[in-house]
């Protein structure tokens, strides 16, 4: 799960650089604005090792938002929305498993 969050953040960074090189600062703002759930998920992934169950809940909310943003991008005719949609679905499914919930509720050191 953490690796998928890092991959999603990397794709956001790459798409932001490409959008900036191709279309200018307005495109960079649009790319970052449509990727806010991915940025939130990245911050949660940085805290997975030391955080409790609230981090998991916030990560599920961010991944669900990724699904909605991906559907919105596809509705606007942006083909890269499929990546955000698929990653969001995979992350929600993985984070919703019972074993993952047990891992996040483990005693902290």
C-alpha positions as CSV (number, residue, x, y, z in Angstrom):
1,X,0.0,0.0,0.0
2,X,2.8,2.4,0.9
3,X,4.5,1.6,-2.4
4,X,1.4,2.4,-4.4
5,X,1.0,5.7,-2.6
6,X,4.6,6.6,-3.4
7,X,4.1,5.5,-7.1
8,X,0.9,7.7,-7.2
9,X,2.9,10.7,-5.8
10,X,5.7,10.1,-8.3
11,X,3.2,10.1,-11.1
12,X,1.7,13.3,-9.9
13,X,5.2,14.9,-9.7
14,X,6.0,13.7,-13.2
15,X,2.7,14.9,-14.7
16,X,3.1,18.3,-13.0
17,X,6.6,18.7,-14.6
18,X,5.3,17.6,-18.0
19,X,2.3,19.9,-17.8
20,X,4.5,22.8,-16.8
21,X,6.9,22.2,-19.7
22,X,4.1,21.7,-22.2
23,X,1.5,24.3,-21.2
24,X,2.9,26.7,-18.6
25,X,2.0,27.6,-15.0
26,X,-1.8,27.3,-15.4
27,X,-1.5,23.7,-16.3
28,X,0.8,23.1,-13.3
29,X,-1.9,24.6,-11.0
30,X,-4.6,22.4,-12.6
31,X,-2.4,19.3,-12.3
32,X,-1.7,20.0,-8.6
33,X,-5.3,20.9,-7.9
34,X,-6.6,17.7,-9.3
35,X,-4.1,15.7,-7.4
36,X,-4.8,16.9,-3.9
37,X,-6.0,13.5,-2.7
38,X,-2.8,11.9,-3.9
39,X,-0.8,14.4,-2.0
40,X,-2.8,13.7,1.1
41,X,-2.3,10.0,0.6
42,X,1.4,10.5,0.3
43,X,1.5,12.3,3.6
44,X,-0.4,9.4,5.2
45,X,1.9,6.9,3.7
46,X,4.9,8.6,5.3
47,X,3.2,8.0,8.7
48,X,2.1,4.4,8.2
49,X,4.8,2.9,10.3
50,X,4.3,4.9,13.4
51,X,0.6,6.0,13.2
52,X,-2.6,4.5,14.5
53,X,-5.9,3.6,13.0
54,X,-6.8,7.2,12.1
55,X,-4.1,7.2,9.5
56,X,-5.7,4.3,7.8
57,X,-9.1,6.1,7.9
58,X,-7.6,9.2,6.4
59,X,-5.8,7.1,3.7
60,X,-9.1,5.4,2.8
61,X,-10.8,8.9,2.5
62,X,-8.0,10.1,0.3
63,X,-8.1,7.0,-1.9
64,X,-11.9,7.4,-2.2
65,X,-11.4,11.0,-3.3
66,X,-8.9,9.7,-5.8
67,X,-11.7,7.6,-7.3
68,X,-14.0,10.6,-7.6
69,X,-11.2,12.9,-9.1
70,X,-10.3,10.1,-11.5
71,X,-14.0,9.8,-12.6
72,X,-14.1,13.6,-13.0
73,X,-11.0,13.6,-15.2
74,X,-12.4,10.9,-17.4
75,X,-15.6,12.8,-17.7
76,X,-13.7,15.9,-18.9
77,X,-11.9,13.6,-21.5
78,X,-8.6,13.4,-19.7
79,X,-7.3,9.9,-20.3
80,X,-4.8,10.0,-17.4
81,X,-7.8,9.9,-15.1
82,X,-7.9,6.2,-15.5
83,X,-4.6,5.8,-13.6
84,X,-5.9,7.8,-10.6
85,X,-9.2,5.8,-10.8
86,X,-7.5,2.4,-10.8
87,X,-5.0,3.4,-8.1
88,X,-7.8,4.7,-5.9
89,X,-9.8,1.5,-6.2
90,X,-6.8,-0.7,-5.5
91,X,-5.9,1.3,-2.4
92,X,-9.4,1.3,-1.0
93,X,-9.6,-2.4,-1.5
94,X,-6.2,-3.0,0.1
95,X,-6.8,-0.6,3.0
96,X,-10.2,-2.1,3.8
97,X,-8.9,-5.6,4.5
98,X,-9.3,-7.0,8.0
99,X,-5.6,-7.8,8.3
100,X,-4.7,-4.3,7.5
101,X,-7.0,-3.0,10.2
102,X,-5.3,-5.3,12.7
103,X,-1.9,-4.0,11.7
104,X,-2.9,-0.4,12.2
105,X,-4.4,-1.2,15.7
106,X,-1.1,-2.9,16.8
107,X,0.6,-1.6,20.0
108,X,2.9,1.3,19.3
109,X,6.5,1.3,20.5
